């Protein structure tokens, strides 16, 4: 008998083998057992979950590393063009400043020796006054020389690190490679506030090497960078010339190294807040009557190191009683009736120093802020509030409330408008700004000093 159907039967048996366990199936048309199918589905689900978890971990690591010193890994994949983008046309209309008194500075840019145009920057002085004052002064060059001998000025410095799709970094005017630069305060200063966010292109923010390490270096975002919020202090924005920023960006590379040298050919301030003329008065400035304002001095020691001398000019023409109190305490004036202490600042401490705010001293009785007495007796009234706390290096009375002035005073290290109408400004530091900055550096957020800061000697001039 010729079994013509046998090959067909053989073919059916092959199709009836489970593709997972390779056992024969009951049905000649089935290809997998139900239990094997369930196991296969579980394996696929586990693999998909593992893949998703790995992707999430990779994304988290990338976000954690995405700082101006380690740019976003996706940045290199983005197409770069120098043409205007939609948001650039909006920025180009120069929106009204957030605060009309905020400074507006500018950079004139050259790439490969060719002029590219001007960038105008609004600085958020209303939010981060110390950070903006640092940048403003570096734009104008008004603070002179750093201790290294370099001029405190952005003019002639480069954008040394440009990463398309991320940011353009500059401000290293000492070395030009991202390893240098210095603030106008002479040291790295604290993160002032993270109120403003990196929410759009054109935000101006501080570069740093970690928390509270701000110097002169900055960057301008070319995309949103929310991963930098809370790590870098935003202190301004581009209000005109975003097309120039795009040209700078187009000159960059995923490594950060520019194709051609990108230079700040010129820079300065166009509008907004500037130090009042009184801040630039020469030593021995005269009051409205033509008489020279009185001056005093203090020699300062921090730890075992002599820092140098502070010279003060007193506003006797505006607050004569308050100025006279300080003037006499610098030279010595009698003895306290209650404690018998000599009324003299010599030997007393600066007991409270808060970086980014002020330096307080004058308690010659207890040296902890609980003592001191004026030359008129324990306390005397607030004379007037005509002079405002509108800049660093102002001399003002410490108090415990209205009309409670004694011997304690403080020196501002930033503008402090919230103190206006509460504390009497009666003078300013006219020489020794660098000494104030070094004193500020040994303070803490709580006000406790890291080491003793003492007035080793003091006196009157003239």
C-alpha positions in Angstrom: 0.0 0.0 0.0 1.4 3.4 -0.9 1.0 5.8 2.0 0.9 9.0 0.1 -0.3 10.9 3.3 2.8 10.1 5.4 4.9 13.1 4.5 2.0 15.4 5.3 1.6 13.7 8.7 5.4 14.2 9.4 5.0 17.9 8.6 2.1 18.2 11.0 4.1 16.6 13.8 7.0 19.2 13.4 4.6 22.1 13.6 3.2 20.5 16.8 6.4 21.1 18.8 6.5 23.9 21.4 9.0 26.5 20.4 10.0 27.1 24.0 10.4 23.7 25.6 10.6 21.7 22.3 8.1 19.1 23.6 5.4 17.8 21.3 2.0 19.5 21.4 -1.3 17.8 21.6 -2.7 19.8 18.8 -0.8 19.4 15.4 -1.3 23.2 14.8 -0.2 24.6 18.2 3.3 26.1 18.5 3.6 26.8 22.3 2.3 25.6 25.6 0.1 28.0 27.6 2.6 27.8 30.6 5.5 28.5 28.2 3.7 31.4 26.7 3.0 32.9 30.2 6.7 32.4 31.1 7.7 34.1 27.9 5.4 37.1 28.6 6.9 37.4 32.1 10.4 37.4 30.7 9.6 40.1 28.1 8.0 42.3 30.8 11.0 41.9 33.1 13.4 42.8 30.2 11.3 45.9 29.4 11.3 47.0 33.0 15.0 46.5 33.3 15.6 48.5 30.1 13.3 51.3 31.4 15.1 51.4 34.8 18.5 51.5 33.1 17.3 54.4 30.9 16.0 56.3 34.0 19.3 55.8 35.8 21.3 57.0 32.8 19.0 60.1 32.5 19.4 60.8 36.2 23.2 60.5 36.0 23.3 62.8 33.0 21.2 65.4 34.7 23.3 65.3 37.9 26.4 65.8 35.8 25.0 68.5 33.6 26.6 71.7 35.0 28.5 74.4 33.2 31.6 72.3 34.0 30.0 69.1 32.6 27.5 70.0 29.8 24.4 68.1 28.9 25.2 64.9 26.9 22.4 65.7 24.4 23.9 69.1 23.6 26.3 67.8 21.0 23.5 66.1 19.0 21.6 69.4 18.4 21.9 71.2 15.2 23.5 74.6 15.5 22.7 77.6 13.4 23.6 81.3 13.8 20.3 82.5 12.3 17.7 84.0 14.6 15.4 81.6 16.4 11.8 82.4 17.3 12.6 83.4 20.9 15.5 85.6 19.6 13.2 88.0 17.8 11.3 88.5 21.1 14.4 89.1 23.0 15.6 91.5 20.3 12.7 93.8 21.1 14.4 94.7 24.4 11.7 94.0 27.0 11.3 96.5 29.8 13.7 95.8 32.7 12.2 94.0 35.7 13.3 97.0 37.7 13.9 100.3 36.0 16.9 100.9 38.3 18.6 97.7 37.4 21.9 98.2 35.7 22.2 97.5 32.0 25.7 96.5 30.8 27.1 95.6 27.3 29.6 93.4 25.6 31.0 94.2 22.1 32.0 90.9 20.6 34.6 89.8 18.0 35.1 86.3 16.6 38.3 85.6 14.8 39.1 89.3 14.9 35.8 90.3 13.2 33.2 92.4 15.0 29.9 90.6 15.5 27.8 93.2 17.3 26.7 94.1 20.8 25.0 92.1 23.6 23.0 94.2 26.2 22.5 92.6 29.6 20.1 93.6 32.4 21.4 92.8 35.9 19.0 91.7 38.6 20.2 94.1 41.3 16.8 94.0 42.9 17.3 90.3 43.6 21.0 89.6 43.9 22.8 93.0 44.6 26.2 91.6 45.5 26.4 89.3 42.5 25.3 92.1 40.1 27.7 94.6 41.6 30.6 92.3 41.0 29.6 91.9 37.3 28.8 95.6 36.8 32.2 96.7 38.2 34.0 94.1 36.0 32.2 95.5 33.0 33.2 99.1 33.8 36.7 98.3 35.2 36.2 100.9 38.0 37.7 98.8 40.8 41.3 99.0 39.5 43.7 96.1 39.9 43.5 92.7 41.5 46.2 91.6 43.9 47.7 89.6 41.0 48.2 92.9 39.1 45.5 92.1 36.6 43.0 94.8 35.8 39.5 93.9 37.2 37.9 94.3 33.8 36.2 91.9 31.3 37.6 94.0 28.4 39.9 91.9 26.2 38.9 88.6 27.9 37.4 85.6 26.0 34.5 83.2 25.9 36.8 80.2 26.5 34.1 77.5 26.7 31.2 77.4 24.2 28.9 74.3 24.0 26.2 74.5 21.3 22.8 73.8 22.7 23.8 74.6 26.2 25.8 77.8 27.1 28.6 80.2 26.4 31.1 80.7 29.3 33.6 83.6 29.9 34.9 85.9 32.5 38.4 84.4 33.2 40.3 87.7 32.6 43.5 86.4 34.3 44.2 83.1 32.5 41.6 82.8 29.8 41.1 79.1 30.1 38.5 78.7 33.0 41.1 78.2 35.7 41.4 81.9 36.7 39.5 85.1 37.4 38.7 86.8 40.6 35.8 88.8 42.0 36.0 92.5 42.8 35.7 91.5 46.4 39.1 89.7 46.2 37.8 86.3 47.1 35.2 83.7 46.2 31.8 84.9 47.5 28.7 83.1 48.6 25.7 82.1 46.5 23.4 85.0 47.1 20.0 83.6 46.0 18.5 81.0 43.6 15.3 82.9 43.2 15.8 83.4 39.4 15.7 80.2 37.2 17.5 79.0 34.1 14.1 78.9 32.3 15.0 80.2 28.8 17.9 81.1 26.5 19.7 84.3 27.3 19.9 83.9 31.1 23.1 85.3 32.7 24.4 83.1 35.5 27.5 82.5 37.7 29.9 79.7 36.8 31.4 78.1 39.9 33.4 75.1 41.1 30.8 74.2 43.8 28.6 75.9 46.4 29.7 79.4 47.5 32.6 79.6 45.0 31.7 82.6 42.8 34.4 84.6 41.3 34.3 86.4 37.9 33.3 83.7 35.5 29.8 83.6 34.1 27.8 82.0 31.4 24.9 82.8 29.1 22.4 80.0 28.4 21.4 79.2 24.8 18.7 76.7 25.8 16.6 76.1 28.9 18.7 74.6 31.7 16.5 73.7 34.6 19.0 71.1 35.9 21.2 74.1 37.0 18.5 75.7 39.2 19.7 75.8 42.8 23.3 75.3 41.8 24.2 78.5 39.9 23.0 82.0 40.7 21.1 83.7 37.9 21.8 87.4 38.0 20.7 88.8 34.7 19.4 88.3 31.2 20.1 89.3 27.6 17.7 92.0 26.6 19.2 92.8 23.2 21.7 91.0 20.9 20.6 87.4 21.2 21.5 87.1 17.6 25.1 87.8 18.6 24.9 85.2 21.3 23.8 82.7 18.6 26.9 83.6 16.6 29.0 82.9 19.6 27.2 79.6 20.1 27.8 78.6 16.4 31.5 79.1 17.0 31.5 76.5 19.7 32.0 72.7 19.8 30.7 69.8 21.8 34.1 69.7 23.6 33.6 73.4 24.6 36.7 74.6 22.7 35.8 77.5 20.3 36.7 77.3 16.7 37.9 80.9 16.6 38.9 83.2 19.5 35.8 84.9 20.8 36.7 88.2 22.5 34.9 90.8 24.6 36.4 93.7 22.6 34.7 96.4 24.8 32.3 96.4 27.7 30.7 98.9 30.1 27.5 100.2 31.6 24.7 101.8 29.5 22.0 102.6 32.1 20.5 101.9 35.5 21.9 102.1 39.0 25.5 103.4 39.5 27.3 104.3 42.8 26.2 107.9 43.7 28.8 110.6 43.3 29.5 110.6 47.0 31.1 107.2 46.6 33.8 108.6 44.4 34.8 111.6 46.6 38.4 111.9 47.3 40.0 111.8 50.7 39.2 114.9 52.6 36.0 115.6 50.8 34.2 118.8 52.0 30.7 119.3 53.2 28.2 121.9 52.0 29.9 124.6 54.1 33.3 124.0 52.6 34.7 122.4 55.8 36.5 119.1 55.4 34.6 116.1 56.7 36.3 114.5 59.7 38.2 111.2 59.2 39.1 108.3 61.5 41.2 105.1 61.1 41.3 101.6 62.5 44.2 99.1 62.2 42.8 95.5 61.9 44.2 92.1 62.8 42.6 88.8 61.9 43.9 85.9 63.9 47.6 86.7 64.2 47.8 88.5 60.8 47.8 92.3 60.5 45.5 93.1 57.6 46.0 96.9 57.3 44.2 100.1 58.0 40.6 101.2 57.4 40.1 105.0 56.9 36.6 106.4 57.4 35.0 109.7 56.3 32.2 110.8 58.6 29.1 112.7 57.4 29.2 115.3 60.1 27.4 117.8 57.8 24.4 115.4 57.7 24.4 113.6 61.1 26.7 115.7 63.3 25.8 114.1 66.7 26.2 110.5 65.3 29.5 111.3 63.6 30.9 113.0 66.7 30.1 109.9 68.8 32.1 107.7 66.5 34.9 110.2 66.0 35.4 110.5 69.8 35.3 106.8 70.4 38.1 106.3 67.8 40.3 108.5 69.9 39.0 107.8 73.4 36.5 109.8 75.4 36.2 109.3 79.2 34.8 106.3 81.0 31.4 104.5 81.2 29.5 105.5 84.3 28.1 102.0 84.9 31.0 99.7 84.1 34.0 102.0 84.3 35.3 100.9 80.8 37.3 103.4 78.8 35.2 104.7 76.0 37.5 103.6 73.1 37.3 101.2 70.2 40.9 100.2 70.6 41.2 96.5 71.5 37.5 95.6 70.8 36.3 93.0 68.3 34.2 92.8 65.2 32.0 90.2 66.9 29.5 89.6 64.1 30.4 89.1 60.4 27.9 87.9 57.8 29.3 87.5 54.3 27.2 89.2 51.7 25.7 91.5 54.3 27.8 93.4 56.9 30.5 93.5 59.5 29.6 94.6 63.0 31.7 95.8 65.9 32.0 98.6 68.6 31.0 96.7 71.8 34.1 97.7 73.8 32.5 96.5 77.0 31.6 92.8 76.5 32.8 92.2 72.8 29.7 90.1 72.1 27.1 92.7 71.0 25.4 93.1 74.4 27.4 96.1 75.6 28.9 99.5 74.7 27.8 103.0 75.5 27.8 106.3 73.5 29.8 109.4 74.6 26.4 110.9 75.5 25.4 108.1 77.9 23.9 104.7 77.3 21.7 105.5 74.3 20.9 108.5 72.0 18.1 109.0 69.4 18.2 108.4 65.7 19.4 111.7 64.1 17.9 111.2 60.6 17.8 108.7 57.8 18.8 110.9 54.9 21.7 108.8 53.7 20.6 105.3 52.4 22.3 101.9 52.5 22.7 102.0 48.7 26.3 100.5 48.3 29.0 98.6 50.0 31.4 100.1 52.5 28.9 102.4 54.3 29.2 103.0 58.0 25.9 102.8 59.9 24.7 102.5 63.5 23.7 99.2 65.0 20.8 99.3 67.4 18.2 97.3 69.2 15.3 99.4 67.9 14.3 103.0 67.3 16.4 105.6 69.2 18.7 103.1 70.8 22.1 104.1 69.4 25.2 103.4 71.6 28.7 102.6 70.4 28.0 99.6 68.1 28.3 100.1 64.3 28.5 98.1 61.1 30.1 98.3 57.7 28.0 97.2 54.7 29.5 94.8 52.2 26.6 95.0 49.7 23.7 97.5 49.2 21.1 97.0 52.0 18.0 98.9 51.1 15.9 97.0 53.7 17.8 98.8 56.5 16.8 102.3 55.2 14.7 104.2 57.8 15.9 101.8 60.6 19.6 102.5 60.9 21.5 105.8 60.7 24.2 105.9 58.0 26.9 108.3 59.2 30.0 107.7 57.1 31.9 105.4 54.7 35.1 103.6 54.2 37.3 105.7 51.9 40.4 103.6 52.1 40.9 99.9 52.9 38.2 98.2 50.9 40.4 95.2 50.5 40.7 95.0 54.3 36.9 94.9 54.6 36.7 92.1 52.1 39.3 90.0 54.0 37.4 90.6 57.2 34.2 89.5 55.5 35.8 86.3 54.4 36.2 85.1 58.0 32.5 85.5 58.7 29.7 82.9 58.6 26.0 82.9 57.8 25.3 82.8 61.5 27.5 85.8 62.1 30.1 84.0 64.3 33.6 84.7 63.1 36.0 81.8 62.3 38.8 83.6 64.1 39.1 86.8 66.2 38.9 90.1 64.3 40.3 92.9 66.4 40.8 96.7 66.3 44.5 96.8 67.4 44.6 100.6 67.2 42.5 103.5 66.1 42.5 107.3 66.1 41.4 110.5 64.4 42.9 112.3 61.4 43.3 116.0 61.8 
